[in-house]
Every structure is written in C-alpha cells, then in structure tokens.
Amino acid sequence: MTITLYGIANCDTVRKARAWLADQGVAYTFHDFARQGVPPERLDRWLASPVRDKLLNRQGTTWRKLGADAQSQAEDPHAARALMLSQPSVIKRPVVEWSDGEVTVGFDPARWTVRKNA
C-alpha cells in the first residue's frame, strides 16, 4: 500500500503538506477532491475510523457559509456524509492514508516525521 494524500490542490495546508513530503523524499499519490471528487468508499472508511470527529472542518469558510440549519443537520452522521460528498471543501485537509493503513487528518510535521521514520 502506498501513501495517498487527499485534499484540494489550491489549499494552503495541502500545499505545505505536499512540499513537506517532497522535501522529505516521501513518495505519495495525490487525490484532488476538486477534480476527482471524494471517493465514497474511502469516506466511509474514514467515518468508521478514529479520525471521524476530525473530518468535518467546522473552522473553514465553507462551513461558515452554510446556514444554521445545514450546520445543525450535519450533526447527524448521514447528513454529514452527504455534505462531505457534495461539498468536499468542508473536509479538513489533508487526509492521509499511510502505507500501514493508518489515516490522519490535518498537517502535523512533527507527527509525520515520526510516521516517516517508523
């Protein structure tokens, strides 16, 4: 299994993460939500994992632009899944599937250094 980084190409955090991986010489595959969409089967896997609570980015612009009704509906897991599929920019980025199967959300250079050296 290879490392796959999921995100949006023009996201600053995704750019930083991609640059960090390149600087570290870590090979990875990039999946662009904006061009390729959110793979439903991957999203289901993430939602069934410990990162579930980190996936919905309640700090981002897309979330803030949602109405109060949509935000409150997103508390329901099925509605949150539908929202993430229809508006991928509401997913916290990057989502990384590491070669050992672990999934992380967000860019954390210190944690990634430990993962890279494991």
N, C-alpha and C positions, 0 to 999 in steps of 0.2 A: 504494500500500500504506500502511495506517495503522499506528500503533504499537499493539501488543497486549501487555498486561501479564497474565501468567498467575500465579496464586497462590491463596491461601486468604484470604478476606476478614478473618478474625479473627487472622491472623498479624501480629505487631507490625511486622516488617520490610516486609511488603506494605503495611500502613497508612502507614508512613513514606514508602515509595516513591510511593504514590498521592497523599499530601499534597504531596510534593515536586513531582510532575508538575503538580498543580493550582496550586500556588503559582507555578510557572514558566509557567503558561498553556499547557501542552502537552496537546493533545487525545490521548486514547488510548481503547482499548476494554479492558475488564477481563473476563477469563475466570476464573471461580471454579472451581477444581478440586473443591471440596467439593460444589458444586451441579451443575456441568456435566460433571464428570469430566475426565480427561486425554485430549485428542484423540490417538488412536494415531498418526495420520499426522504430527502435529506432533512427538510424542515421537520418532518415527523420524527426523525431520529433525534434531532436537536431538542425538540419539545419533550421527548421522553428521557432526556439526559439531565444531569445536574445543572447544565447551563440554561435550562428552561427559563428561569427567572431573570436572566441577564439579556435575553434575546430582544425583548421589546424595549426599544430606546425611548424612554419617556422624557429624555432631555433634549431630543433633537427637534429641528424645525418642523419636520413632517408631523410629529406628534402634537406640537403646539398649534399647528394649523387645523388639526382635527377639532370638530365640535365636541362639546362636553358629552353629548350623547354617545358619539363614537368612542371617545375615551373610556367612558364607563362600560360600554358594551365589550370593549377589549379585555375587560377583567375575566370574561368567560373564555376558557381555552379555545373553544371552537371559533369564536369571533376573532380572537387574537390571531389564530392561524390564518383565517380568511383575510384579515387585514394585512398580515405579513406577505401573503401571496399576491394580493392586489396592489400593495404599496411597499415594495421592498426597501425603500429608504427609511422605513420605520424600524428596520432590524439594525441592532447595534453592530458595528463593524470594527474590524473584520471578524468573521467566523472562520476558525481554522480547524481543519481535521488533520491531526498529526498522524505520522506514519504508524503509531501504535494504536490508533483508533480513538485517542482522547480528543475531545472537542473543547476549544477555548473561544471566548468571545472578548473582543477588545484587544488592543495592542499593549503588551506589557513586556518591554525589553528584558527586564531582569528575569522574569519567569521564562521567557522564550530562550534566554541564554542557558538556563538550566535544562530546558527541554532539548535544545540543540545538542547539548553535551551529554545527554543521557544515552 
